[in-house]
Amino acid sequence: MTQPATHTLPDTLADLLEVAVNDMNSLDRDRYLPNSLMWHSGTDRGDSVCEVCLGGAALAGSLGMDRSTPNGTADTIIRFGLNGNKIRALDALRCGDIRTAAYTLNWHPDSIALAQAFEQREEMWELRSDLAAVSSFYTWEHWDNAEPRYRRLIDLLRTHNL
């Protein structure tokens, strides 16, 4: 199944990241495998496991993309689809890059400046270091280790209305 044209992902960074984290956790662990380098792709192991990053989790969960969807379809949706910028913003959020996520969403320059100021806060510097340590995930164990840090980022983003 391809992306429904009428369904969109949230506009705020906190809500967008929360949807992706919740979607990742809702995926069947026998049918999906976290992989921070793959949007939404079958594996080369010859089995029916689909590898997904945060954006791919949103594609599979909230947007309903079937795991058997051809590999190029995810790329097409990300480039041209209704939610493409939001999927790319999730990749920036994965690494704690708030300014790039805001820029990717075509936010107003004043809002991008707020996002950049947020990145300079001491609490964000500490979290960004933690995110750098876990932003590359390739197994469910890696994801389970990373998730609490993403939950913390969601809380910080929401506190600052981002």
DSSP file (Angstrom, degrees, kcal/mol; ACC not computed):
  #  RESIDUE AA STRUCTURE BP1 BP2  ACC     N-H-->O    O-->H-N    N-H-->O    O-->H-N    TCO  KAPPA ALPHA  PHI   PSI    X-CA   Y-CA   Z-CA
    1    1 A M              0   0    0      0, 0.0    65,-1.0     0, 0.0     2,-0.1   0.000 360.0 360.0 360.0 142.2    0.0    0.0    0.0
    2    2 A T        -     0   0    0     63,-0.2    72,-0.0     1,-0.1     3,-0.0  -0.421 360.0 -66.7 -95.9 177.2    1.3    3.5   -0.7
    3    3 A Q        -     0   0    0     -2,-0.1     2,-0.2     1,-0.1    -1,-0.1  -0.424  51.6-117.6 -66.6 126.9    0.9    6.6    1.4
    4    4 A P    >   -     0   0    0      0, 0.0     3,-1.0     0, 0.0    -1,-0.1  -0.501  17.7-142.0 -65.1 130.4   -2.7    7.8    1.7
    5    5 A A  T 3  S+     0   0    0      1,-0.2    -2,-0.1    -2,-0.2     0, 0.0   0.733  96.8  52.8 -67.7 -22.3   -2.8   11.3    0.1
    6    6 A T  T 3  S+     0   0    0      2,-0.0     2,-0.5    76,-0.0    -1,-0.2   0.579  91.5  84.9 -92.2  -9.6   -5.2   12.6    2.8
    7    7 A H    <   -     0   0    0     -3,-1.0     2,-0.4    56,-0.1    75,-0.1  -0.808  56.4-177.3 -98.9 128.2   -3.2   11.6    5.9
    8    8 A T        -     0   0    0     -2,-0.5     3,-0.1    74,-0.0    75,-0.1  -0.921  24.3-121.2-123.0 152.1   -0.5   14.0    7.1
    9    9 A L        -     0   0    0     -2,-0.4     7,-0.1     1,-0.2    77,-0.0  -0.439  49.8 -77.1 -80.0 161.1    2.0   13.7    9.9
   10   10 A P        -     0   0    0      0, 0.0    -1,-0.2     0, 0.0     9,-0.0  -0.097  30.6-138.7 -60.0 159.0    2.0   16.4   12.7
   11   11 A D  S    S+     0   0    0     -3,-0.1     2,-0.2     5,-0.0    -2,-0.0   0.720  76.8  79.7 -93.0 -25.4    3.6   19.8   12.1
   12   12 A T  S  > S-     0   0    0      1,-0.1     4,-2.6     4,-0.0     5,-0.2  -0.569  79.6-128.4 -86.1 151.4    5.4   20.3   15.4
   13   13 A L  H  > S+     0   0    0    149,-2.9     4,-2.6    -2,-0.2     5,-0.3   0.907 108.3  51.1 -62.7 -42.4    8.7   18.7   16.0
   14   14 A A  H  > S+     0   0    0      1,-0.2     4,-2.3     2,-0.2    -1,-0.2   0.942 114.5  42.2 -61.7 -47.9    7.6   17.2   19.4
   15   15 A D  H  > S+     0   0    0      2,-0.2     4,-2.3     1,-0.2    -1,-0.2   0.883 114.0  52.2 -68.3 -37.7    4.5   15.7   17.9
   16   16 A L  H  X S+     0   0    0     -4,-2.6     4,-2.0     2,-0.2    -2,-0.2   0.939 112.9  43.8 -62.5 -48.0    6.2   14.5   14.8
   17   17 A L  H  X S+     0   0    0     -4,-2.6     4,-2.6     1,-0.2     5,-0.2   0.891 111.8  54.1 -65.6 -38.9    9.0   12.7   16.8
   18   18 A E  H  X S+     0   0    0     -4,-2.3     4,-2.7    -5,-0.3     5,-0.2   0.908 107.4  50.6 -62.7 -41.6    6.4   11.3   19.2
   19   19 A V  H  X S+     0   0    0     -4,-2.3     4,-2.8     2,-0.2    -1,-0.2   0.934 112.1  47.3 -60.2 -46.3    4.4    9.8   16.3
   20   20 A A  H  X S+     0   0    0     -4,-2.0     4,-2.7     2,-0.2    -2,-0.2   0.907 113.0  47.7 -64.5 -42.5    7.6    8.2   14.9
   21   21 A V  H  X S+     0   0    0     -4,-2.6     4,-2.2     2,-0.2    -1,-0.2   0.932 114.6  46.4 -64.2 -45.4    8.7    6.8   18.3
   22   22 A N  H  X S+     0   0    0     -4,-2.7     4,-1.3    -5,-0.2    -2,-0.2   0.905 112.4  50.9 -63.5 -40.2    5.3    5.4   18.9
   23   23 A D  H  X S+     0   0    0     -4,-2.8     4,-0.9    -5,-0.2     3,-0.4   0.924 108.2  52.0 -63.0 -43.5    5.1    3.9   15.4
   24   24 A M  H >< S+     0   0    0     -4,-2.7     3,-0.9     1,-0.2    -1,-0.2   0.930 110.9  48.1 -57.7 -44.6    8.5    2.3   15.9
   25   25 A N  H 3< S+     0   0    0     -4,-2.2    -1,-0.2     1,-0.2    -2,-0.2   0.735 108.0  55.5 -69.7 -21.8    7.3    0.7   19.1
   26   26 A S  H 3< S+     0   0    0     -4,-1.3    -1,-0.2    -3,-0.4    -2,-0.2   0.618  85.0 106.3 -85.9 -12.0    4.1   -0.5   17.5
   27   27 A L  S << S-     0   0    0     -3,-0.9     2,-0.5    -4,-0.9     5,-0.0  -0.364  83.4-103.5 -70.8 147.0    5.8   -2.4   14.7
   28   28 A D    >>  -     0   0    0      1,-0.2     4,-1.9    -2,-0.1     3,-1.4  -0.576  26.0-147.8 -68.6 118.3    5.9   -6.2   14.8
   29   29 A R  T 34 S+     0   0    0     -2,-0.5    -1,-0.2     1,-0.3   111,-0.1   0.638  96.4  54.9 -68.9 -13.7    9.5   -7.1   15.9
   30   30 A D  T 34 S+     0   0    0      1,-0.1    -1,-0.3     3,-0.0     3,-0.1   0.629 116.5  36.0 -89.0 -14.9    9.4  -10.2   13.9
   31   31 A R  T <4 S+     0   0    0     -3,-1.4    19,-2.5     1,-0.1     2,-0.3   0.592 117.7  46.3-113.0 -16.3    8.6   -8.4   10.7
   32   32 A Y  E  <  -a   50   0A   0     -4,-1.9    19,-0.2    17,-0.2    -1,-0.1  -0.930  58.2-164.1-129.1 152.5   10.5   -5.1   11.1
   33   33 A L  E     -a   51   0A   0     17,-2.2    19,-2.2    -2,-0.3     2,-0.1  -0.983  26.0-120.1-137.1 123.4   14.0   -4.3   12.1
   34   34 A P  E     +a   52   0A   0      0, 0.0     2,-0.3     0, 0.0    19,-0.2  -0.408  38.8 164.5 -61.5 133.8   15.3   -0.8   13.2
   35   35 A N    >   -     0   0    0     17,-2.8     3,-2.0     3,-0.3   103,-0.2  -0.814  28.8-155.2-152.8 108.8   18.0    0.4   11.0
   36   36 A S  T 3  S+     0   0    0    101,-2.8    17,-0.1    -2,-0.3   102,-0.1   0.588  93.5  55.7 -64.8  -9.3   18.9    4.1   11.2
   37   37 A L  T 3  S+     0   0    0    100,-0.3     2,-0.5    15,-0.1    -1,-0.3   0.433  96.5  71.3-102.5  -0.1   20.3    4.0    7.6
   38   38 A M    <   -     0   0    0     -3,-2.0    15,-0.9     1,-0.2    18,-0.3  -0.966  57.7-160.8-123.1 127.8   17.2    2.7    5.8
   39   39 A W  S    S-     0   0    0     -2,-0.5    14,-1.0    13,-0.2    -1,-0.2   0.991  82.1 -34.4 -64.2 -60.3   14.0    4.6    5.2
   40   40 A H  E    S+B   52   0A   0     12,-0.2     2,-0.4    31,-0.1    34,-0.3  -0.641  88.6 146.8-168.4  94.8   11.8    1.5    4.5
   41   41 A S  E     -B   51   0A   0     10,-2.5    10,-3.6    -2,-0.2    -3,-0.0  -0.994  46.5-114.1-146.6 142.4   13.5   -1.4    2.8
   42   42 A G  E     -B   50   0A   0     -2,-0.4     8,-0.2     8,-0.3     2,-0.1  -0.349  44.0-111.9 -65.1 156.2   13.5   -5.1    2.6
   43   43 A T    >   -     0   0    0      6,-1.6     3,-0.5     4,-0.2    -1,-0.1  -0.450   8.8-127.1 -89.8 166.0   16.6   -6.8    3.8
   44   44 A D  T 3  S+     0   0    0      1,-0.2    -1,-0.1    -2,-0.1    -2,-0.0   0.198  89.9  92.8 -94.7  15.5   19.2   -8.7    1.8
   45   45 A R  T 3  S-     0   0    0      4,-0.1    -1,-0.2     2,-0.1     3,-0.1   0.497 100.0-115.1 -87.1  -3.2   19.0  -11.7    4.1
   46   46 A G  S <  S+     0   0    0     -3,-0.5     2,-0.1     1,-0.3    -2,-0.1   0.545  81.0 107.9  83.8   5.1   16.3  -13.3    1.9
   47   47 A D  S    S-     0   0    0      2,-0.1    -1,-0.3     1,-0.0    -4,-0.2  -0.388  83.1-101.5-105.0-170.7   13.6  -13.2    4.6
   48   48 A S  S    S+     0   0    0     -2,-0.1     2,-0.3    -3,-0.1    19,-0.0   0.059  72.8 128.0-103.0  26.5   10.6  -11.0    4.9
   49   49 A V        -     0   0    0    -17,-0.1    -6,-1.6    -6,-0.0     2,-0.5  -0.659  46.4-150.3 -84.7 136.5   12.0   -8.4    7.4
   50   50 A C  E     -aB  32  42A   0    -19,-2.5   -17,-2.2    -2,-0.3     2,-0.4  -0.929   9.4-141.7-107.7 125.9   11.7   -4.8    6.5
   51   51 A E  E     +aB  33  41A   0    -10,-3.6   -10,-2.5    -2,-0.5     2,-0.3  -0.706  25.8 179.5 -88.3 136.7   14.3   -2.4    7.9
   52   52 A V  E     -aB  34  40A   0    -19,-2.2   -17,-2.8    -2,-0.4   -13,-0.2  -0.993  21.2-157.8-140.3 144.1   13.1    1.0    9.0
   53   53 A C     >  -     0   0    0    -14,-1.0     4,-2.3   -15,-0.9     5,-0.2  -0.273  57.0 -77.1 -94.8-167.6   14.6    4.2   10.5
   54   54 A L  H  > S+     0   0    0      2,-0.2     4,-1.7     1,-0.2     5,-0.1   0.932 136.7  46.6 -60.2 -44.9   12.4    6.7   12.4
   55   55 A G  H  > S+     0   0    0      1,-0.2     4,-2.3     2,-0.2    -1,-0.2   0.906 111.8  51.3 -62.9 -41.0   11.0    8.1    9.2
   56   56 A G  H  > S+     0   0    0    -18,-0.3     4,-2.7     1,-0.2    -1,-0.2   0.840 104.9  56.5 -64.9 -33.6   10.4    4.5    7.9
   57   57 A A  H  X S+     0   0    0     -4,-2.3     4,-3.2     2,-0.2     5,-0.3   0.905 108.7  47.0 -63.5 -40.3    8.6    3.7   11.1
   58   58 A A  H  <>S+     0   0    0     -4,-1.7     5,-2.5     2,-0.2     6,-0.3   0.887 111.3  51.8 -67.3 -38.8    6.2    6.6   10.4
   59   59 A L  H  <5S+     0   0    0     -4,-2.3     6,-3.3     3,-0.2    -2,-0.2   0.932 117.8  38.2 -60.3 -45.1    5.8    5.4    6.8
   60   60 A A  H  <5S+     0   0    0     -4,-2.7    -2,-0.2     4,-0.2    -1,-0.2   0.897 128.3  31.0 -74.1 -41.3    4.9    1.9    8.1
   61   61 A G  T ><5S+     0   0    0     -4,-3.2     3,-0.6    -5,-0.2    -3,-0.2   0.965 130.1  20.4 -83.6 -79.8    2.9    2.9   11.1
   62   62 A S  T 3 5S+     0   0    0     -5,-0.3    -3,-0.2     1,-0.2    -4,-0.1   0.826 131.9  41.7 -64.7 -34.5    1.0    6.2   10.7
   63   63 A L  T 3 <S-     0   0    0     -5,-2.5    -1,-0.2    -6,-0.2    -3,-0.2   0.516 101.7-130.3 -97.1  -4.9    1.1    6.2    6.9
   64   64 A G    <   +     0   0    0     -3,-0.6     2,-0.4    -6,-0.3    -4,-0.2   0.720  39.2 169.4  72.4  23.8    0.3    2.5    6.4
   65   65 A M        -     0   0    0     -6,-3.3    -1,-0.2    -7,-0.2   -63,-0.2  -0.580  34.3-125.8 -72.8 124.8    3.1    1.6    3.9
   66   66 A D    >   -     0   0    0    -65,-1.0     3,-1.9    -2,-0.4    -1,-0.1  -0.386  11.8-124.8 -69.1 145.7    3.2   -2.2    3.6
   67   67 A R  T 3  S+     0   0    0      1,-0.3    -1,-0.1    -2,-0.1   -16,-0.1   0.664 110.0  60.0 -68.7 -13.9    6.5   -3.8    4.3
   68   68 A S  T 3  S+     0   0    0    -18,-0.1    -1,-0.3     2,-0.0     3,-0.1   0.402  75.1 125.5 -92.2   3.3    6.4   -5.5    0.8
   69   69 A T  S <  S-     0   0    0     -3,-1.9   -27,-0.2   -68,-0.1     5,-0.1  -0.388  76.1 -95.6 -60.4 134.9    6.2   -2.1   -0.9
   70   70 A P    >>  -     0   0    0      0, 0.0     3,-1.7     0, 0.0     4,-0.6  -0.190  33.8-114.8 -54.4 144.7    9.0   -1.9   -3.5
   71   71 A N  H >> S+     0   0    0      1,-0.3     4,-0.8     2,-0.2     3,-0.7   0.831 111.5  56.3 -52.8 -41.0   12.2   -0.1   -2.2
   72   72 A G  H 3> S+     0   0    0      1,-0.2     4,-2.1     2,-0.2    -1,-0.3   0.700  91.3  73.5 -69.0 -18.8   12.0    2.8   -4.6
   73   73 A T  H <> S+     0   0    0     -3,-1.7     4,-2.4     1,-0.2    -1,-0.2   0.907  93.9  51.5 -63.6 -42.1    8.4    3.8   -3.4
   74   74 A A  H <X S+     0   0    0     -3,-0.7     4,-2.6    -4,-0.6    -1,-0.2   0.925 109.5  50.6 -60.4 -44.3    9.6    5.1   -0.1
   75   75 A D  H  X S+     0   0    0     -4,-0.8     4,-2.2     1,-0.2    -1,-0.2   0.901 109.9  50.7 -60.0 -41.0   12.2    7.3   -1.9
   76   76 A T  H  X>S+     0   0    0     -4,-2.1     4,-2.8     2,-0.2     5,-0.5   0.924 111.7  46.7 -63.6 -45.0    9.5    8.6   -4.2
   77   77 A I  H  X5S+     0   0    0     -4,-2.4     4,-2.2     1,-0.2     7,-0.3   0.904 112.3  50.4 -63.4 -41.4    7.2    9.5   -1.3
   78   78 A I  H  <5S+     0   0    0     -4,-2.6    -1,-0.2    -5,-0.2    -2,-0.2   0.874 116.9  40.9 -66.5 -36.6   10.0   11.2    0.6
   79   79 A R  H  <5S+     0   0    0     -4,-2.2    -2,-0.2    -5,-0.2    -1,-0.2   0.893 137.7   7.7 -76.6 -40.6   11.0   13.3   -2.4
   80   80 A F  H  <5S+     0   0    0     -4,-2.8    -3,-0.2    -5,-0.2    -2,-0.2   0.535  99.1 107.9-123.6 -10.2    7.6   14.2   -3.7
   81   81 A G  S ><<S-     0   0    0     -4,-2.2     3,-1.4    -5,-0.5     4,-0.4  -0.154  79.1-103.6 -78.5 168.7    4.9   13.1   -1.2
   82   82 A L  T 3  S+     0   0    0      1,-0.3     3,-0.2     2,-0.1     4,-0.1   0.797 122.1  35.2 -56.0 -34.3    2.7   15.1    1.1
   83   83 A N  T 3> S+     0   0    0     -6,-0.1     4,-2.3     1,-0.1     3,-0.3   0.248  82.8 112.5-107.7  10.9    4.9   14.0    4.1
   84   84 A G  H <> S+     0   0    0     -3,-1.4     4,-2.2    -7,-0.3     5,-0.2   0.891  78.7  46.9 -55.7 -47.5    8.3   14.0    2.5
   85   85 A N  H  > S+     0   0    0     -4,-0.4     4,-2.4     1,-0.2    -1,-0.2   0.860 111.8  52.8 -63.9 -33.8    9.8   17.0    4.3
   86   86 A K  H  > S+     0   0    0     -3,-0.3     4,-1.7     2,-0.2    -1,-0.2   0.884 107.6  50.2 -70.1 -38.1    8.5   15.6    7.6
   87   87 A I  H  X S+     0   0    0     -4,-2.3     4,-1.0     2,-0.2    -2,-0.2   0.919 112.9  47.0 -64.8 -42.4   10.1   12.2    7.0
   88   88 A R  H  X S+     0   0    0     -4,-2.2     4,-1.3    -5,-0.2     3,-0.4   0.879 107.8  56.5 -66.1 -36.8   13.4   14.0    6.3
   89   89 A A  H  X S+     0   0    0     -4,-2.4     4,-2.5     1,-0.2    -1,-0.2   0.863 100.5  59.2 -62.3 -35.1   13.0   16.1    9.4
   90   90 A L  H  X S+     0   0    0     -4,-1.7     4,-2.2     1,-0.2    -1,-0.2   0.861 100.5  55.7 -61.6 -34.3   12.7   13.0   11.4
   91   91 A D  H  X S+     0   0    0     -4,-1.0     4,-0.8    -3,-0.4    -1,-0.2   0.899 109.0  46.7 -65.7 -38.3   16.2   12.0   10.2
   92   92 A A  H ><>S+     0   0    0     -4,-1.3     5,-2.7     1,-0.2     3,-0.8   0.907 111.4  51.5 -67.1 -41.3   17.5   15.3   11.5
   93   93 A L  H ><5S+     0   0    0     -4,-2.5     3,-1.6     1,-0.2    -2,-0.2   0.856  98.3  66.6 -63.8 -34.2   15.7   14.8   14.8
   94   94 A R  H 3<5S+     0   0    0     -4,-2.2    -1,-0.2     1,-0.3    -2,-0.2   0.851 108.7  38.9 -53.1 -35.2   17.3   11.3   15.1
   95   95 A C  T <<5S-     0   0    0     -3,-0.8    -1,-0.3    -4,-0.8    -2,-0.2   0.391 120.2-108.1 -97.2   1.8   20.6   13.1   15.5
   96   96 A G  T < 5 +     0   0    0     -3,-1.6     2,-1.4    -4,-0.3    -3,-0.2   0.695  69.2 146.7  79.6  18.9   19.3   15.9   17.6
   97   97 A D     >< +     0   0    0     -5,-2.7     4,-1.8     1,-0.2    -1,-0.2  -0.669  14.0 167.3 -92.0  84.5   19.7   18.5   14.8
   98   98 A I  H  > S+     0   0    0     -2,-1.4     4,-2.5     1,-0.2     5,-0.2   0.898  70.5  53.5 -68.6 -43.6   16.7   20.7   15.7
   99   99 A R  H  > S+     0   0    0     16,-0.3     4,-2.6     1,-0.2    -1,-0.2   0.924 110.3  47.1 -60.2 -46.1   17.6   23.6   13.4
  100  100 A T  H  > S+     0   0    0      1,-0.2     4,-2.8     2,-0.2    -1,-0.2   0.888 110.4  53.1 -64.2 -38.4   17.9   21.4   10.3
  101  101 A A  H  X S+     0   0    0     -4,-1.8     4,-1.4     2,-0.2    -2,-0.2   0.929 111.7  45.5 -61.4 -44.2   14.6   19.7   11.2
  102  102 A A  H  <>S+     0   0    0     -4,-2.5     5,-2.0     1,-0.2    -2,-0.2   0.907 113.7  49.2 -64.9 -41.9   12.9   23.1   11.4
  103  103 A Y  H ><5S+     0   0    0     -4,-2.6     3,-1.9     1,-0.2    -2,-0.2   0.907 107.5  54.8 -62.9 -42.6   14.5   24.2    8.2
  104  104 A T  H 3<5S+     0   0    0     -4,-2.8    -1,-0.2     1,-0.3    -2,-0.2   0.818 104.3  54.8 -61.7 -31.6   13.5   21.0    6.4
  105  105 A L  T 3<5S-     0   0    0     -4,-1.4    -1,-0.3    -5,-0.2    -2,-0.2   0.369 115.3-118.7 -83.7   5.9    9.9   21.7    7.4
  106  106 A N  T < 5 +     0   0    0     -3,-1.9    -3,-0.2     1,-0.1    -2,-0.1   0.857  48.6 178.7  60.3  37.5   10.1   25.1    5.7
  107  107 A W      < -     0   0    0     -5,-2.0    -1,-0.1     1,-0.1     5,-0.0  -0.263  38.8 -88.0 -65.3 158.2    9.5   27.0    9.0
  108  108 A H    >>  -     0   0    0      1,-0.1     4,-2.1     4,-0.0     3,-0.8  -0.369  41.3-111.1 -61.6 145.1    9.5   30.8    9.1
  109  109 A P  H 3> S+     0   0    0      0, 0.0     4,-2.2     0, 0.0     5,-0.1   0.826 118.4  56.5 -52.3 -35.2   13.0   32.2    9.7
  110  110 A D  H 3> S+     0   0    0      1,-0.2     4,-1.7     2,-0.2     5,-0.1   0.897 108.2  47.1 -64.4 -38.5   11.9   33.4   13.1
  111  111 A S  H <> S+     0   0    0     -3,-0.8     4,-2.2     2,-0.2    -1,-0.2   0.864 109.6  53.0 -70.4 -36.0   10.9   29.9   14.1
  112  112 A I  H  X S+     0   0    0     -4,-2.1     4,-2.4     2,-0.2    -2,-0.2   0.897 107.2  52.9 -64.0 -38.8   14.1   28.5   12.8
  113  113 A A  H  X S+     0   0    0     -4,-2.2     4,-2.4    -5,-0.2    -2,-0.2   0.889 108.0  50.8 -63.1 -38.9   16.0   31.0   14.9
  114  114 A L  H  X S+     0   0    0     -4,-1.7     4,-2.3     2,-0.2    -2,-0.2   0.910 110.0  49.8 -63.4 -41.6   14.0   29.8   18.0
  115  115 A A  H  X S+     0   0    0     -4,-2.2     4,-1.8     2,-0.2   -16,-0.3   0.901 110.8  49.5 -63.3 -40.4   15.0   26.2   17.1
  116  116 A Q  H  X S+     0   0    0     -4,-2.4     4,-0.9     2,-0.2    -2,-0.2   0.907 110.6  49.6 -65.8 -41.3   18.6   27.3   16.8
  117  117 A A  H >< S+     0   0    0     -4,-2.4     3,-0.7     1,-0.2     4,-0.4   0.882 107.5  55.7 -63.6 -37.9   18.4   29.0   20.2
  118  118 A F  H >< S+     0   0    0     -4,-2.3     3,-1.5     1,-0.2     6,-0.3   0.895 101.5  57.3 -60.0 -40.8   16.9   25.9   21.7
  119  119 A E  H 3< S+     0   0    0     -4,-1.8    -1,-0.2     1,-0.3    -2,-0.2   0.779 101.3  58.1 -61.7 -25.8   19.9   23.9   20.5
  120  120 A Q  T << S+     0   0    0     -4,-0.9    -1,-0.3    -3,-0.7    -2,-0.2   0.551  79.8 111.8 -84.0  -7.3   22.2   26.1   22.5
  121  121 A R  S X> S-     0   0    0     -3,-1.5     4,-2.0    -4,-0.4     3,-0.6  -0.386  76.0-124.1 -67.0 144.1   20.4   25.4   25.8
  122  122 A E  H 3> S+     0   0    0      1,-0.2     4,-2.0     2,-0.2     5,-0.2   0.892 110.4  54.9 -57.3 -43.1   22.6   23.5   28.3
  123  123 A E  H 3> S+     0   0    0      1,-0.2     4,-1.8     2,-0.2    -1,-0.2   0.841 108.8  49.3 -61.5 -32.3   20.0   20.7   28.6
  124  124 A M  H <> S+     0   0    0     -3,-0.6     4,-3.1    -6,-0.3    -1,-0.2   0.860 105.5  56.4 -75.7 -35.6   20.0   20.2   24.9
  125  125 A W  H  X S+     0   0    0     -4,-2.0     4,-1.7     2,-0.2    -2,-0.2   0.927 109.9  46.2 -60.0 -43.9   23.8   20.0   24.7
  126  126 A E  H  X S+     0   0    0     -4,-2.0     4,-1.7     1,-0.2    -2,-0.2   0.937 115.6  45.2 -63.9 -46.2   23.8   17.2   27.2
  127  127 A L  H  X S+     0   0    0     -4,-1.8     4,-3.0     1,-0.2     5,-0.2   0.888 107.9  57.4 -66.4 -38.7   20.9   15.4   25.4
  128  128 A R  H  X S+     0   0    0     -4,-3.1     4,-2.3     1,-0.2    -1,-0.2   0.886 105.4  51.4 -61.0 -37.5   22.5   15.9   22.0
  129  129 A S  H  X S+     0   0    0     -4,-1.7     4,-1.3    -5,-0.2    -1,-0.2   0.918 111.2  47.8 -63.1 -43.2   25.6   14.1   23.2
  130  130 A D  H  X S+     0   0    0     -4,-1.7     4,-0.8     1,-0.2    -2,-0.2   0.908 111.2  50.8 -62.9 -41.7   23.5   11.2   24.4
  131  131 A L  H >X S+     0   0    0     -4,-3.0     4,-1.8     1,-0.2     3,-0.7   0.876 104.2  57.7 -65.3 -37.0   21.6   11.2   21.0
  132  132 A A  H 3< S+     0   0    0     -4,-2.3     4,-0.3     1,-0.2    -1,-0.2   0.866 104.6  53.1 -60.4 -34.2   24.9   11.1   19.1
  133  133 A A  H 3< S+     0   0    0     -4,-1.3    -1,-0.2    -3,-0.2    -2,-0.2   0.747 122.9  26.5 -73.0 -22.8   25.8    7.9   21.0
  134  134 A V  H << S+     0   0    0     -4,-0.8    -2,-0.2    -3,-0.7    -1,-0.2   0.409  88.6  99.7-120.6   0.9   22.5    6.1   20.1
  135  135 A S  S  < S+     0   0    0     -4,-1.8     2,-0.8     1,-0.1    -3,-0.1   0.698  75.1  68.2 -69.7 -17.2   21.5    7.7   16.8
  136  136 A S  S    S+     0   0    0     -4,-0.3     2,-0.4    -5,-0.1    -1,-0.1  -0.885  70.3 168.2 -99.7 105.8   22.9    4.8   14.8
  137  137 A F        +     0   0    0     -2,-0.8  -101,-2.8     1,-0.1  -100,-0.3  -0.955  19.6 164.3-124.1 141.0   20.6    1.9   15.6
  138  138 A Y        +     0   0    0     -2,-0.4     2,-0.3  -103,-0.2    -1,-0.1   0.361  63.7  39.7-134.6  -0.4   20.6   -1.5   13.9
  139  139 A T  S  > S-     0   0    0      1,-0.1     4,-2.3  -106,-0.1     5,-0.1  -0.918  83.3-106.6-143.6 167.4   18.7   -3.9   16.2
  140  140 A W  H  > S+     0   0    0     -2,-0.3     4,-3.0     2,-0.2     5,-0.2   0.858 121.0  57.0 -65.1 -34.1   15.7   -3.8   18.5
  141  141 A E  H  > S+     0   0    0      2,-0.2     4,-1.6     1,-0.2    -1,-0.2   0.926 107.3  47.7 -62.4 -43.9   18.2   -3.8   21.5
  142  142 A H  H  > S+     0   0    0      2,-0.2     4,-1.9     1,-0.2    -2,-0.2   0.935 112.9  49.2 -60.0 -45.8   19.8   -0.6   20.1
  143  143 A W  H  X S+     0   0    0     -4,-2.3     4,-2.8     1,-0.2    -2,-0.2   0.926 107.2  53.8 -60.7 -45.2   16.4    0.9   19.6
  144  144 A D  H  < S+     0   0    0     -4,-3.0    -1,-0.2     1,-0.2    -2,-0.2   0.832 110.8  48.0 -59.7 -31.8   15.3    0.0   23.1
  145  145 A N  H  < S+     0   0    0     -4,-1.6     4,-0.3    -3,-0.2    -1,-0.2   0.840 115.4  44.5 -74.1 -35.2   18.4    1.8   24.4
  146  146 A A  H >X S+     0   0    0     -4,-1.9     4,-1.5     1,-0.2     3,-1.2   0.824  94.3  78.1 -79.5 -33.0   17.8    4.9   22.3
  147  147 A E  H 3X S+     0   0    0     -4,-2.8     4,-2.4     1,-0.3     3,-0.3   0.847  87.7  55.0 -52.8 -46.0   14.1    5.3   22.9
  148  148 A P  H 3> S+     0   0    0      0, 0.0     4,-1.9     0, 0.0    -1,-0.3   0.850 107.3  52.5 -59.3 -31.3   14.3    7.0   26.4
  149  149 A R  H <> S+     0   0    0     -3,-1.2     4,-2.0    -4,-0.3    -2,-0.2   0.882 109.0  48.8 -70.0 -37.6   16.6    9.6   24.9
  150  150 A Y  H  X S+     0   0    0     -4,-1.5     4,-2.4    -3,-0.3    -1,-0.2   0.869 109.0  53.6 -68.2 -35.9   14.1   10.4   22.2
  151  151 A R  H  X S+     0   0    0     -4,-2.4     4,-2.2     2,-0.2    -2,-0.2   0.897 108.2  50.4 -63.0 -39.3   11.3   10.6   24.8
  152  152 A R  H  X S+     0   0    0     -4,-1.9     4,-2.3    -5,-0.2    -2,-0.2   0.910 109.7  50.3 -64.6 -41.7   13.4   13.1   26.7
  153  153 A L  H  X S+     0   0    0     -4,-2.0     4,-2.9     2,-0.2     5,-0.2   0.911 107.9  53.5 -62.9 -41.9   13.8   15.1   23.5
  154  154 A I  H  X S+     0   0    0     -4,-2.4     4,-2.6     1,-0.2    -1,-0.2   0.934 109.3  48.8 -56.8 -47.2   10.1   15.0   22.9
  155  155 A D  H  X S+     0   0    0     -4,-2.2     4,-2.4     1,-0.2    -1,-0.2   0.914 112.7  47.2 -61.0 -43.7    9.5   16.4   26.4
  156  156 A L  H  X S+     0   0    0     -4,-2.3     4,-1.5     2,-0.2    -2,-0.2   0.921 112.8  48.9 -65.0 -43.5   12.1   19.2   25.8
  157  157 A L  H  <>S+     0   0    0     -4,-2.9     5,-3.0     1,-0.2     3,-0.2   0.923 112.7  47.8 -61.0 -44.2   10.7   20.1   22.4
  158  158 A R  H ><5S+     0   0    0     -4,-2.6     3,-1.6    -5,-0.2    -1,-0.2   0.894 107.3  55.9 -65.8 -39.8    7.1   20.2   23.8
  159  159 A T  H 3<5S+     0   0    0     -4,-2.4    -1,-0.2     1,-0.3    -2,-0.2   0.836 113.0  42.6 -59.5 -33.0    8.2   22.4   26.8
  160  160 A H  T 3<5S-     0   0    0     -4,-1.5    -1,-0.3    -3,-0.2    -2,-0.2   0.168 115.8-114.5-102.6  17.2    9.6   24.9   24.4
  161  161 A N  T < 5       0   0    0     -3,-1.6    -3,-0.2     1,-0.1    -2,-0.1   0.858 360.0 360.0  55.6  41.1    6.7   24.8   22.0
  162  162 A L      <       0   0    0     -5,-3.0  -149,-2.9    -6,-0.1    -4,-0.2   0.380 360.0 360.0-111.1 360.0    8.7   23.3   19.1
